[in-house]
Amino acid sequence: MALTANKHVLDWVAEMAAMTQPDRIVWIDGSEEQLDALRAEGFATGELIKLNEEKLPGCVLHRSALNDVARVEDRTFICSRKKEDAGPTNNWMDPNEMLEKLKALYRGAMKGRTMYVIPYSMGVVGSPFAKYGVELTDSIYVVVSMAIMTRMGKEVFEALGESPDFIKGLHAKASLDAENRYIVHFPEENTIMSVNSGYGGNVLLGKKCFALRIASYLGRKEKWLAEHMLILGLENPNGEVRYIAAAFPSACGKTNLAMLIPPEIYRSKGYKVWCVGDDIAWLRVGEDGRLWAVNPENGFFGVAPGTNAKSNPNALETTTRNTIFTNVVLTAENTVWWEGLDKNPPRGAINWKGEPWDPDSGEKGAHPNSRFTAPAKNCPCISPEFDNPKGVPISAIVFGGRRAKTAPLVYQSRSWQHGVFVGSIMASETTAAAVGEVGVVRRDPMAMLPFCGYNMGDYWQHWLDMGNHIPNKPKIFNVNWFRTDDSGQFIWPGFGENMRVLEWIVSRCFDEIGAEECAIGYLPRPEDINLEGSGVSQDTLRSLLEVDKALWREETEGIKTFYEKFGSKLPKALEEELSILENNLK
């Protein structure tokens, strides 16, 4: 039975059902009873595997198809009416042409299956930040995952009322044919369509599809920002909490930073770190003229390999109950394991493909992109402000990447405009884990390259314009934990020690500490970063803060080449900042 009388919802569900032809339609009310019944059905069909109830209460394992294990950027499209609105960094196709292609793939795709109607909210239901969505899917895995990742259930329909203002999402597994796999966004129609995938990043449509690609488009129209950013709070011994939003490309330790545990020297004095979010931030100007942020998600969709008691004890603890694991190793005890969890790979286990696995075979047991989907409330350091409908006030915006020599450990931008420039030139060097050559510089402005729902030139202009709408602007910084010595070893210890840099950042935001100006912005004075107990000497810190002008001159050439892609859409302000940098480096 339908859970709403909203004509816009009912008409759309009827139209999609007529096309996909499911055997039945089930409306998801968000109740535990209904979710338990769906999990039981998933266990019966093998779509889900129940794990050891004593060791991992409420946890399940899911395996995706072997050809369906990651986001597919080459099959992800932004179908705006005009090609230039999608921009040079997104795949585009004419919306009508794409719809014809998709309709052919959806026709009858749910025959013999159930269509689930999922009402969900990104953000606290009823809050000023909240945006509502309805996802139609034929996957129980999607229903139980959306129950973790979003605020899901009938109260969303109550909040929506008769309004047509919701994001439509249609997902069908179809035949999981990789050649006909599409993840398509129609920003002007508030619509997302995903077909022939069962992998989380392509089918949990509230996540990157809605909360970044569609939301970034809405944010530009409505004067707010949807960003690929963690949000954390730093509590000092006086009990004052200051908040940071930070953007990093993948493989740069974003979740680790979001759940950082301060070094003992800080903990003993009463410092704490609170996680508000590990992946996405929606930012709006508050009544007080500051920028306020919420995490629109309700869970974490984290990469399992490498997560362990040393790298991220908080994330590990988060996964101990009511978590969905995808493409990890299943042990003989019906628990889970992945590479980097510990040094004791299990015997008699089953790998991510569902085959018997021998740790001595040389083959990985878990897929490198295997995942955990865990409730945020499980996290030991989840912020008391997590459900605050107003969000938290942001003092600092931090950008970062993985650079072996170029970027210093930390520097501050000179202004909002310069900060937008710093975000626009963000880059990481490829590691051995990434496909292709090692050390290739990949630009990923604001870590949004794969997630911006419109032309990135317009996106930068929107950032610049936002500077005029925020009376009390956060300060903007860049960090680089990944400088290496001549033998390729990391110089900075990273992980919890990054707290030392964050402390300097928030001190700068409140004008409690000075800095030295250099060609690229403001650098810390070495004595202003607390090194006590870090094992890092003042001399080492000095070397981490060095700015090599020759390397930066090379960098400006790379920036120019990247900027050329955007033609007339490149904001003049960024051209100005580039020429200031070039002059400073002479």
C-alpha positions as a printed NumPy array, in Angstrom:
array([[  0.   ,   0.   ,   0.   ],
       [  1.249,   3.488,  -0.862],
       [  2.605,   5.483,   2.098],
       [  1.715,   8.858,   0.601],
       [ -1.078,  10.641,  -1.232],
       [  1.474,  12.898,  -2.979],
       [  0.285,  12.892,  -6.589],
       [  3.779,  13.677,  -7.975],
       [  5.255,  10.642,  -6.205],
       [  2.356,   8.309,  -7.104],
       [  2.332,   9.295, -10.799],
       [  6.087,   8.852, -11.115],
       [  6.111,   5.451,  -9.325],
       [  3.273,   4.283, -11.593],
       [  5.122,   5.448, -14.716],
       [  8.398,   3.746, -13.717],
       [  6.558,   0.532, -12.739],
       [  4.778,   0.48 , -16.123],
       [  8.219,   0.605, -17.784],
       [ 10.147,  -1.846, -15.546],
       [  7.173,  -4.224, -14.948],
       [  7.916,  -5.563, -11.43 ],
       [  5.788,  -8.428, -10.096],
       [  4.953,  -6.355,  -7.011],
       [  5.647,  -2.991,  -5.408],
       [  6.644,  -2.686,  -1.734],
       [  6.677,   0.717,   0.011],
       [  9.477,   1.013,   2.568],
       [  8.283,   2.509,   5.88 ],
       [ 11.668,   2.314,   7.667],
       [ 10.405,   0.028,  10.468],
       [ 12.739,  -2.587,  11.976],
       [ 10.048,  -5.257,  11.427],
       [  9.994,  -4.621,   7.682],
       [ 13.81 ,  -4.437,   7.466],
       [ 14.171,  -7.714,   9.421],
       [ 11.763,  -9.437,   7.016],
       [ 13.761,  -8.105,   4.031],
       [ 17.065,  -9.291,   5.537],
       [ 15.537, -12.752,   6.114],
       [ 14.481, -12.799,   2.452],
       [ 18.016, -11.733,   1.459],
       [ 19.502, -14.586,   3.545],
       [ 17.117, -17.073,   1.879],
       [ 18.102, -16.024,  -1.659],
       [ 21.836, -15.619,  -0.857],
       [ 21.807, -11.879,  -1.676],
       [ 22.946, -11.391,   1.945],
       [ 24.914, -13.676,   4.274],
       [ 24.246, -13.531,   8.022],
       [ 27.45 , -13.181,  10.06 ],
       [ 28.358, -14.491,  13.538],
       [ 25.717, -12.956,  15.807],
       [ 27.928, -13.169,  18.918],
       [ 31.021, -11.575,  17.382],
       [ 29.344,  -9.232,  14.866],
       [ 25.749,  -8.635,  16.04 ],
       [ 23.404,  -7.49 ,  13.277],
       [ 26.146,  -7.668,  10.624],
       [ 25.805,  -9.128,   7.118],
       [ 28.028,  -9.847,   4.125],
       [ 27.124,  -8.948,   0.554],
       [ 29.02 ,  -9.872,  -2.623],
       [ 28.649,  -7.813,  -5.783],
       [ 29.11 ,  -9.328,  -9.253],
       [ 32.759,  -9.861, -10.267],
       [ 32.465,  -7.18 , -12.986],
       [ 30.799,  -4.692, -10.64 ],
       [ 33.123,  -3.673,  -7.811],
       [ 33.657,   0.11 ,  -8.021],
       [ 32.246,   3.417,  -9.223],
       [ 32.445,   3.589, -13.034],
       [ 33.457,   7.108, -14.02 ],
       [ 33.434,   6.325, -17.746],
       [ 29.774,   5.189, -17.465],
       [ 28.688,   8.172, -15.334],
       [ 26.939,  10.993, -17.208],
       [ 25.667,  14.505, -16.537],
       [ 22.866,  15.012, -19.073],
       [ 22.167,  18.733, -18.901],
       [ 20.249,  20.161, -21.851],
       [ 23.335,  22.047, -23.077],
       [ 26.684,  20.288, -23.375],
       [ 28.669,  23.282, -22.097],
       [ 26.674,  23.178, -18.839],
       [ 28.153,  19.732, -18.11 ],
       [ 31.648,  21.044, -18.885],
       [ 34.853,  19.413, -20.14 ],
       [ 35.407,  17.111, -17.136],
       [ 32.022,  15.302, -17.209],
       [ 30.665,  12.774, -19.712],
       [ 27.648,  14.249, -21.53 ],
       [ 24.948,  13.002, -23.854],
       [ 21.819,  14.755, -25.113],
       [ 19.123,  14.039, -22.468],
       [ 16.543,  12.794, -24.993],
       [ 19.039,  10.477, -26.665],
       [ 20.145,   9.131, -23.269],
       [ 16.539,   8.6  , -22.14 ],
       [ 15.786,   6.517, -25.23 ],
       [ 18.843,   4.366, -24.527],
       [ 17.889,   3.947, -20.845],
       [ 14.225,   3.186, -21.517],
       [ 15.27 ,   0.274, -23.733],
       [ 17.4  ,  -1.113, -20.874],
       [ 14.705,  -0.575, -18.203],
       [ 11.822,  -2.037, -20.206],
       [ 10.723,  -5.17 , -18.336],
       [ 13.941,  -5.129, -16.264],
       [ 12.063,  -5.882, -13.013],
       [  9.917,  -8.769, -14.338],
       [  9.918, -11.54 , -11.723],
       [ 11.265,  -9.064,  -9.128],
       [  9.964,  -6.661,  -6.502],
       [ 10.198,  -2.885,  -6.827],
       [ 10.963,  -1.238,  -3.485],
       [  9.937,   2.412,  -3.01 ],
       [ 12.403,   4.077,  -0.617],
       [ 11.589,   7.547,   0.793],
       [ 14.742,   9.066,   2.283],
       [ 16.132,  12.344,   3.56 ],
       [ 19.635,  13.728,   3.139],
       [ 20.044,  15.651,   6.384],
       [ 17.843,  15.594,   9.49 ],
       [ 14.169,  15.343,   8.433],
       [ 12.545,  18.776,   8.698],
       [ 15.844,  20.671,   9.109],
       [ 16.677,  23.759,   6.982],
       [ 19.341,  21.69 ,   5.187],
       [ 17.184,  18.617,   4.445],
       [ 16.501,  17.496,   0.88 ],
       [ 14.214,  14.546,   0.135],
       [ 14.547,  11.722,  -2.345],
       [ 12.632,   8.638,  -3.466],
       [ 14.664,   5.731,  -4.831],
       [ 13.012,   2.855,  -6.692],
       [ 15.135,  -0.3  ,  -6.699],
       [ 14.893,  -4.071,  -7.194],
       [ 17.703,  -4.773,  -4.705],
       [ 17.27 ,  -5.732,  -1.032],
       [ 20.949,  -4.812,  -0.549],
       [ 20.096,  -1.246,  -1.614],
       [ 17.132,  -1.049,   0.811],
       [ 19.116,  -2.223,   3.852],
       [ 22.097,  -0.018,   2.874],
       [ 19.932,   3.084,   2.432],
       [ 18.513,   2.361,   5.913],
       [ 22.069,   2.883,   7.23 ],
       [ 23.286,   5.665,   4.912],
       [ 20.217,   7.947,   4.971],
       [ 17.308,   8.903,   7.21 ],
       [ 14.767,   6.588,   5.606],
       [ 11.085,   5.957,   6.198],
       [  7.515,   7.216,   6.128],
       [  8.283,  10.448,   8.073],
       [ 10.033,  11.624,   4.86 ],
       [  6.684,  11.509,   3.03 ],
       [  5.079,  13.38 ,   5.954],
       [  7.736,  16.118,   5.643],
       [  7.384,  16.204,   1.824],
       [  3.58 ,  16.597,   1.975],
       [  2.105,  17.399,  -1.447],
       [  5.323,  19.019,  -2.76 ],
       [  6.855,  17.979,  -6.1  ],
       [ 10.292,  18.945,  -4.678],
       [ 12.018,  15.568,  -4.351],
       [ 14.88 ,  13.864,  -6.184],
       [ 13.703,  10.946,  -8.308],
       [ 16.006,   7.922,  -8.408],
       [ 15.457,   4.763, -10.449],
       [ 17.778,   1.776, -10.008],
       [ 17.448,  -1.606, -11.712],
       [ 20.046,  -4.377, -11.511],
       [ 18.778,  -5.621, -14.899],
       [ 21.364,  -8.19 , -16.139],
       [ 24.441,  -6.464, -14.582],
       [ 25.796,  -6.122, -18.121],
       [ 28.958,  -3.973, -17.814],
       [ 28.664,  -2.82 , -21.448],
       [ 25.224,  -1.366, -20.723],
       [ 25.941,  -0.008, -17.242],
       [ 24.923,   3.639, -16.849],
       [ 24.782,   6.027, -13.901],
       [ 23.027,   9.098, -15.283],
       [ 22.096,  12.464, -13.774],
       [ 19.536,  14.86 , -15.245],
       [ 20.206,  17.911, -13.03 ],
       [ 17.475,  20.097, -14.544],
       [ 14.899,  17.328, -13.935],
       [ 16.057,  16.37 , -10.392],
       [ 16.425,  12.807, -11.673],
       [ 19.036,  10.031, -11.291],
       [ 18.951,   6.751, -13.243],
       [ 21.204,   3.763, -12.597],
       [ 21.046,   0.48 , -14.484],
       [ 23.058,  -2.772, -14.718],
       [ 24.991,  -2.27 , -11.464],
       [ 24.617,  -3.602,  -7.929],
       [ 27.71 ,  -1.924,  -6.414],
       [ 27.083,   0.599,  -3.598],
       [ 28.7  ,   3.679,  -5.149],
       [ 26.571,   3.273,  -8.305],
       [ 23.269,   2.269,  -6.689],
       [ 22.952,   3.991,  -3.282],
       [ 21.613,   7.029,  -5.102],
       [ 21.541,   9.265,  -2.026],
       [ 25.327,   9.234,  -1.833],
       [ 27.557,  10.714,  -4.566],
       [ 24.706,  10.92 ,  -7.117],
       [ 22.327,  13.035,  -5.031],
       [ 24.436,  14.466,  -2.176],
       [ 27.174,  15.721,  -4.534],
       [ 26.295,  15.735,  -8.249],
       [ 22.652,  16.854,  -7.997],
       [ 23.184,  18.825,  -4.767],
       [ 26.139,  20.788,  -6.2  ],
       [ 23.827,  21.896,  -9.034],
       [ 21.066,  22.827,  -6.536],
       [ 23.613,  24.599,  -4.312],
       [ 24.631,  26.883,  -7.168],
       [ 20.986,  27.795,  -7.822],
       [ 20.185,  28.282,  -4.114],
       [ 23.48 ,  29.884,  -2.899],
       [ 24.963,  27.061,  -0.823],
       [ 27.753,  24.487,  -1.283],
       [ 27.634,  20.685,  -1.576],
       [ 31.182,  19.442,  -1.08 ],
       [ 33.228,  16.235,  -0.932],
       [ 34.42 ,  17.108,   2.59 ],
       [ 34.816,  15.588,   6.019],
       [ 33.702,  17.662,   9.023],
       [ 35.485,  17.415,  12.368],
       [ 35.417,  19.293,  15.654],
       [ 38.55 ,  19.994,  17.707],
       [ 37.77 ,  20.35 ,  21.407],
       [ 40.393,  22.143,  23.498],
       [ 40.944,  21.676,  27.269],
       [ 38.501,  24.57 ,  27.963],
       [ 35.707,  22.566,  26.314],
       [ 35.541,  24.893,  23.293],
       [ 34.959,  23.076,  19.968],
       [ 36.176,  24.535,  16.662],
       [ 35.109,  22.956,  13.369],
       [ 37.021,  22.188,  10.182],
       [ 35.734,  21.013,   6.78 ],
       [ 38.38 ,  19.282,   4.647],
       [ 38.554,  17.919,   1.092],
       [ 41.005,  15.238,  -0.072],
       [ 41.129,  13.046,  -3.176],
       [ 40.862,   9.281,  -2.565],
       [ 43.83 ,   7.497,  -0.911],
       [ 44.743,  10.592,   1.122],
       [ 43.475,   9.437,   4.523],
       [ 40.148,  11.293,   4.64 ],
       [ 38.281,   8.862,   6.921],
       [ 41.363,   8.511,   9.146],
       [ 41.471,  12.287,   9.626],
       [ 37.703,  12.501,  10.24 ],
       [ 38.052,   9.988,  13.115],
       [ 41.468,  11.122,  14.323],
       [ 42.635,  10.118,  17.814],
       [ 44.856,  12.86 ,  19.289],
       [ 48.401,  11.9  ,  20.393],
       [ 48.799,  11.044,  24.094],
       [ 50.385,  14.451,  24.829],
       [ 47.115,  16.1  ,  23.705],
       [ 44.743,  13.515,  25.204],
       [ 46.361,  13.887,  28.633],
       [ 45.555,  17.616,  28.555],
       [ 41.902,  17.008,  27.611],
       [ 41.916,  17.597,  23.847],
       [ 39.291,  15.632,  21.879],
       [ 38.334,  15.224,  18.213],
       [ 34.683,  14.801,  17.205],
       [ 33.603,  13.351,  13.847],
       [ 30.602,  15.066,  12.244],
       [ 31.137,  13.429,   8.844],
       [ 33.768,  11.571,   6.836],
       [ 32.757,  12.246,   3.234],
       [ 30.172,  14.917,   2.362],
       [ 29.388,  18.395,   3.704],
       [ 26.537,  20.729,   2.823],
       [ 27.447,  24.319,   3.75 ],
       [ 25.118,  27.317,   4.109],
       [ 25.444,  30.852,   5.431],
       [ 23.917,  31.029,   8.929],
       [ 22.022,  33.885,  10.553],
       [ 25.282,  34.937,  12.256],
       [ 27.058,  35.367,   8.88 ],
       [ 29.265,  32.308,   9.387],
       [ 29.329,  29.223,   7.174],
       [ 27.474,  26.307,   8.81 ],
       [ 27.847,  22.683,   7.731],
       [ 25.934,  19.428,   8.065],
       [ 26.818,  15.915,   7.032],
       [ 23.75 ,  14.946,   4.961],
       [ 24.49 ,  11.233,   5.432],
       [ 23.563,   8.954,   8.333],
       [ 26.299,   6.319,   7.919],
       [ 29.795,   5.619,   6.638],
       [ 30.576,   3.814,   3.367],
       [ 34.262,   3.16 ,   3.99 ],
       [ 37.042,   1.241,   2.274],
       [ 37.844,  -1.876,   4.368],
       [ 41.434,  -2.794,   3.288],
       [ 43.97 ,  -0.961,   5.434],
       [ 41.424,  -0.195,   8.177],
       [ 42.861,  -1.616,  11.403],
       [ 43.405,  -0.972,  15.106],
       [ 46.421,   1.253,  14.359],
       [ 45.32 ,   3.198,  11.253],
       [ 41.751,   3.902,  12.4  ],
       [ 40.564,   2.262,  15.64 ],
       [ 37.372,   4.369,  15.628],
       [ 36.359,   3.164,  12.152],
       [ 37.082,  -0.436,  13.145],
       [ 34.934,  -0.104,  16.287],
       [ 32.157,   1.437,  14.146],
       [ 31.932,  -1.771,  12.063],
       [ 31.396,  -4.164,  15.003],
       [ 27.566,  -4.101,  14.85 ],
       [ 24.699,  -3.58 ,  12.381],
       [ 27.17 ,  -3.211,   9.499],
       [ 27.051,  -4.459,   5.899],
       [ 30.398,  -5.708,   4.592],
       [ 30.848,  -5.952,   0.817],
       [ 33.45 ,  -8.075,  -1.028],
       [ 35.562,  -8.993,   2.022],
       [ 36.826, -12.412,   3.184],
       [ 34.358, -14.683,   5.019],
       [ 36.135, -16.691,   7.744],
       [ 35.322, -20.203,   8.959],
       [ 33.851, -18.576,  12.123],
       [ 31.45 , -16.533,   9.982],
       [ 33.289, -13.296,  10.675],
       [ 35.143, -11.055,   8.208],
       [ 38.756, -10.278,   7.302],
       [ 40.584,  -8.079,   4.801],
       [ 44.146,  -7.24 ,   3.867],
       [ 45.684,  -4.865,   6.396],
       [ 43.267,  -5.839,   9.207],
       [ 45.942,  -7.861,  11.018],
       [ 48.906, -10.12 ,  10.298],
       [ 46.865, -13.335,  10.707],
       [ 45.018, -14.168,   7.48 ],
       [ 42.382, -16.804,   8.25 ],
       [ 42.627, -20.44 ,   7.142],
       [ 39.686, -22.259,   5.582],
       [ 38.162, -18.969,   4.462],
       [ 36.165, -17.864,   1.416],
       [ 37.385, -14.916,  -0.685],
       [ 35.373, -11.965,  -2.003],
       [ 34.448, -13.958,  -5.121],
       [ 32.824, -16.676,  -3.005],
       [ 35.637, -19.227,  -3.652],
       [ 37.739, -21.175,  -1.121],
       [ 40.824, -19.06 ,  -0.432],
       [ 44.344, -19.893,   0.672],
       [ 46.311, -16.926,   2.071],
       [ 49.514, -18.424,   0.619],
       [ 48.107, -18.339,  -2.935],
       [ 49.434, -14.822,  -3.549],
       [ 45.9  , -13.684,  -4.421],
       [ 44.127, -11.056,  -2.327],
       [ 41.232, -12.389,  -0.26 ],
       [ 39.26 ,  -9.13 ,  -0.134],
       [ 38.729,  -6.87 ,  -3.134],
       [ 40.969,  -3.727,  -2.869],
       [ 37.779,  -1.608,  -2.99 ],
       [ 35.822,  -3.786,  -0.532],
       [ 33.596,  -1.759,   1.776],
       [ 31.799,  -1.43 ,   5.076],
       [ 28.442,   0.342,   5.399],
       [ 28.086,   1.274,   9.06 ],
       [ 25.753,   3.513,  11.114],
       [ 27.444,   6.791,  12.089],
       [ 25.981,   6.418,  15.595],
       [ 28.312,   3.424,  16.127],
       [ 31.4  ,   5.656,  15.923],
       [ 33.034,   6.2  ,  19.359],
       [ 33.953,   9.787,  18.434],
       [ 30.694,  10.777,  16.709],
       [ 29.981,  14.428,  17.456],
       [ 27.218,  15.329,  19.939],
       [ 26.178,  17.824,  17.187],
       [ 25.71 ,  15.056,  14.583],
       [ 21.895,  15.409,  14.573],
       [ 21.827,  19.167,  15.133],
       [ 19.5  ,  20.459,  12.382],
       [ 21.426,  23.767,  12.284],
       [ 24.778,  22.051,  11.677],
       [ 28.114,  23.316,  13.028],
       [ 29.976,  26.597,  12.329],
       [ 33.06 ,  26.156,  10.13 ],
       [ 36.238,  28.069,  11.065],
       [ 38.61 ,  26.488,   8.528],
       [ 38.378,  24.886,   5.096],
       [ 41.296,  22.565,   4.374],
       [ 42.375,  21.209,   0.987],
       [ 45.029,  18.546,   0.533],
       [ 46.64 ,  16.043,  -1.766],
       [ 49.467,  13.553,  -2.008],
       [ 52.644,  15.355,  -3.155],
       [ 56.143,  13.933,  -2.699],
       [ 58.069,  17.228,  -2.928],
       [ 56.   ,  20.237,  -4.057],
       [ 53.485,  21.229,  -1.393],
       [ 54.656,  22.015,   2.161],
       [ 53.161,  20.31 ,   5.225],
       [ 50.682,  23.189,   5.608],
       [ 50.119,  26.692,   4.264],
       [ 47.335,  29.256,   4.526],
       [ 45.793,  31.203,   1.659],
       [ 45.975,  35.001,   1.693],
       [ 42.244,  35.552,   1.069],
       [ 39.012,  33.782,   0.078],
       [ 39.807,  34.346,  -3.615],
       [ 43.311,  32.956,  -3.176],
       [ 41.828,  30.049,  -1.199],
       [ 39.511,  29.17 ,  -4.097],
       [ 42.603,  29.183,  -6.338],
       [ 44.386,  26.84 ,  -3.882],
       [ 41.376,  24.47 ,  -4.033],
       [ 41.194,  24.669,  -7.83 ],
       [ 44.827,  23.534,  -8.279],
       [ 44.553,  20.585,  -5.851],
       [ 46.387,  17.539,  -7.117],
       [ 47.704,  14.147,  -6.092],
       [ 50.526,  12.084,  -7.484],
       [ 49.503,   8.573,  -8.48 ],
       [ 50.711,   5.791,  -6.191],
       [ 51.421,   2.177,  -7.101],
       [ 47.853,   1.377,  -6.002],
       [ 46.397,   3.514,  -8.77 ],
       [ 46.266,   2.349, -12.356],
       [ 49.049,   3.552, -14.672],
       [ 52.383,   5.197, -13.947],
       [ 53.581,   6.201, -10.486],
       [ 54.142,   9.908,  -9.736],
       [ 51.814,  11.314, -12.41 ],
       [ 50.116,  14.507, -11.191],
       [ 46.333,  14.232, -11.303],
       [ 44.358,  17.429, -10.807],
       [ 41.279,  17.013,  -8.641],
       [ 39.951,  20.505,  -7.76 ],
       [ 38.329,  20.541,  -4.306],
       [ 38.342,  16.679,  -4.652],
       [ 35.19 ,  17.244,  -6.748],
       [ 36.344,  16.328, -10.255],
       [ 34.243,  13.11 , -10.45 ],
       [ 31.364,  14.58 ,  -8.424],
       [ 30.609,  18.072,  -9.749],
       [ 27.145,  18.066, -11.357],
       [ 27.891,  20.907, -13.781],
       [ 30.72 ,  22.8  , -15.509],
       [ 33.704,  23.083, -13.161],
       [ 34.472,  26.603, -14.449],
       [ 30.991,  27.661, -13.252],
       [ 31.598,  25.75 , -10.018],
       [ 34.734,  27.799,  -9.29 ],
       [ 32.798,  30.985, -10.048],
       [ 30.122,  29.838,  -7.597],
       [ 32.808,  29.431,  -4.916],
       [ 34.095,  32.94 ,  -5.667],
       [ 30.531,  34.336,  -5.53 ],
       [ 29.899,  32.56 ,  -2.215],
       [ 32.762,  34.64 ,  -0.791],
       [ 30.523,  37.711,  -1.302],
       [ 27.605,  36.057,   0.561],
       [ 29.569,  34.987,   3.675],
       [ 30.21 ,  37.983,   5.956],
       [ 32.373,  35.913,   8.372],
       [ 34.354,  33.679,   6.042],
       [ 36.317,  30.619,   7.162],
       [ 40.056,  30.768,   6.434],
       [ 41.355,  28.39 ,   3.746],
       [ 44.423,  26.127,   4.083],
       [ 46.277,  23.389,   2.195],
       [ 47.967,  20.374,   3.83 ],
       [ 50.243,  17.628,   2.544],
       [ 50.98 ,  14.688,   4.88 ],
       [ 52.838,  12.857,   2.105],
       [ 56.248,  14.513,   1.608],
       [ 58.949,  11.898,   1.08 ],
       [ 62.714,  11.801,   1.589],
       [ 65.211,  10.725,  -1.083],
       [ 64.535,   7.046,  -0.367],
       [ 60.776,   7.537,  -0.827],
       [ 59.895,   7.27 ,   2.9  ],
       [ 57.253,   9.586,   4.365],
       [ 58.871,  12.301,   6.52 ],
       [ 55.807,  13.325,   8.546],
       [ 54.372,  10.552,  10.805],
       [ 50.736,  11.312,   9.841],
       [ 47.656,   9.677,  11.433],
       [ 47.031,  11.084,  14.956],
       [ 50.073,  13.38 ,  14.678],
       [ 48.143,  15.429,  12.106],
       [ 46.398,  16.928,  15.15 ],
       [ 49.493,  19.156,  15.575],
       [ 48.869,  20.778,  12.193],
       [ 45.115,  21.095,  12.814],
       [ 45.867,  22.886,  16.089],
       [ 47.971,  25.447,  14.177],
       [ 45.179,  25.85 ,  11.613],
       [ 42.459,  26.647,  14.168],
       [ 44.833,  28.951,  16.087],
       [ 45.307,  30.916,  12.851],
       [ 41.513,  31.109,  12.366],
       [ 41.164,  32.81 ,  15.747],
       [ 44.236,  35.058,  15.227],
       [ 46.003,  33.465,  18.195],
       [ 49.277,  32.889,  16.364],
       [ 51.442,  34.532,  13.682],
       [ 52.761,  33.22 ,  10.354],
       [ 55.387,  33.99 ,   7.71 ],
       [ 54.422,  35.093,   4.224],
       [ 56.048,  33.313,   1.281],
       [ 55.468,  32.989,  -2.484],
       [ 52.474,  30.628,  -2.109],
       [ 50.771,  32.006,   1.037],
       [ 51.372,  31.972,   4.809],
       [ 53.597,  29.304,   6.42 ],
       [ 53.846,  28.392,  10.117],
       [ 56.905,  29.476,  12.056],
       [ 58.496,  26.116,  12.96 ],
       [ 58.34 ,  26.903,  16.695],
       [ 54.539,  27.368,  16.443],
       [ 53.811,  23.704,  15.716],
       [ 53.91 ,  21.597,  18.876],
       [ 56.381,  18.737,  18.216],
       [ 56.54 ,  17.404,  21.788],
       [ 56.468,  13.59 ,  21.708],
       [ 56.177,  13.468,  17.9  ],
       [ 59.676,  12.182,  17.143],
       [ 59.996,  15.007,  14.569],
       [ 62.828,  17.529,  15.039],
       [ 62.628,  21.293,  14.354],
       [ 65.053,  20.804,  11.447],
       [ 62.846,  18.107,   9.91 ],
       [ 59.821,  20.368,  10.309],
       [ 61.738,  23.199,   8.605],
       [ 62.415,  20.907,   5.633],
       [ 58.694,  19.94 ,   5.536],
       [ 57.781,  23.629,   5.279],
       [ 60.264,  24.467,   2.5  ],
       [ 58.862,  25.878,  -0.731],
       [ 61.044,  24.934,  -3.711],
       [ 60.52 ,  27.741,  -6.242],
       [ 61.829,  25.721,  -9.185],
       [ 59.29 ,  22.934,  -8.475],
       [ 56.515,  25.51 ,  -8.109],
       [ 57.451,  27.136, -11.444],
       [ 57.001,  23.691, -12.983],
       [ 53.688,  23.422, -11.116],
       [ 52.39 ,  26.668, -12.675],
       [ 52.906,  25.158, -16.145],
       [ 50.744,  22.163, -15.127],
       [ 48.075,  24.514, -13.737],
       [ 48.01 ,  26.503, -17.011],
       [ 47.529,  23.344, -19.056],
       [ 44.696,  22.214, -16.766],
       [ 43.007,  25.635, -16.81 ],
       [ 43.076,  25.707, -20.64 ],
       [ 40.385,  22.976, -20.654],
       [ 37.845,  25.46 , -19.338],
       [ 38.229,  28.138, -22.011],
       [ 36.01 ,  31.183, -21.417],
       [ 34.45 ,  29.508, -18.352],
       [ 37.677,  29.95 , -16.35 ],
       [ 36.97 ,  32.757, -13.829],
       [ 39.163,  35.84 , -14.312],
       [ 39.912,  35.82 , -10.574],
       [ 41.726,  32.487, -10.93 ],
       [ 43.774,  33.782, -13.875],
       [ 44.764,  36.741, -11.657],
       [ 45.811,  34.41 ,  -8.829],
       [ 47.91 ,  32.332, -11.223],
       [ 49.766,  35.405, -12.483],
       [ 50.338,  36.604,  -8.879],
       [ 51.854,  33.191,  -8.113],
       [ 54.08 ,  33.358, -11.213],
       [ 55.334,  36.825, -10.201],
       [ 55.997,  35.67 ,  -6.628],
       [ 58.124,  32.807,  -7.951],
       [ 60.394,  34.989, -10.117]])
